[in-house]
């Protein structure tokens, strides 16, 4: 498993458990995103998970 895949699993778990601040922090730490970009990434991924 790649680091990207493992980070994605942790981030997805945070999203599904409504841990918004932890999710944003994880996105910023793992991918070096700004807070604005982390919020956008969170929103996009949240939408994808809801469609499942």
N, C-alpha and C positions, 0 to 999 in steps of 0.2 A: 504494500500500500504506500502511496506517495504522501509526502507531507501535506500537499494540497488536499488530497482526499480526506486525510485525518482531520485537518482543520475544518473542512466543509462539514464533516459529521458533527463536530463539536458546535459549530455555528448553527447548523440545522437544529440540533438539540436545544440550544438556547432559544432559538426562534419559536420552536414548537411549545416550549415551556414558558413563553412570554417573558423571557429575561432580556428585555430590550437593551438595557445599559451594558450588560455582559456581552450581548451580541455585538453591539457597536464597538466595544473595547476589543473584542476578539478580531473583528474585521480589520480594525486599525492596526493592531499588533501583527497579525499574520500577513496582511497585504500592503501595509504602509499607506493606507488611504487617509485622506482628510476626513474630518467629521462629516462634512457635507456629502462626500463620496460614500462614506460608510452608511449614512442614512439612506442614500439612493440604493446602494447594494442591498441593504436590509429590506427595503420596500419591494424591490424586484424579487428577491428570494422568497419573501413572505408570500407574495402573490403566486409564485410557482408552487410552493408547498401547499397552499390552500386549494389549488386546482387538482391535486392528487386525490 
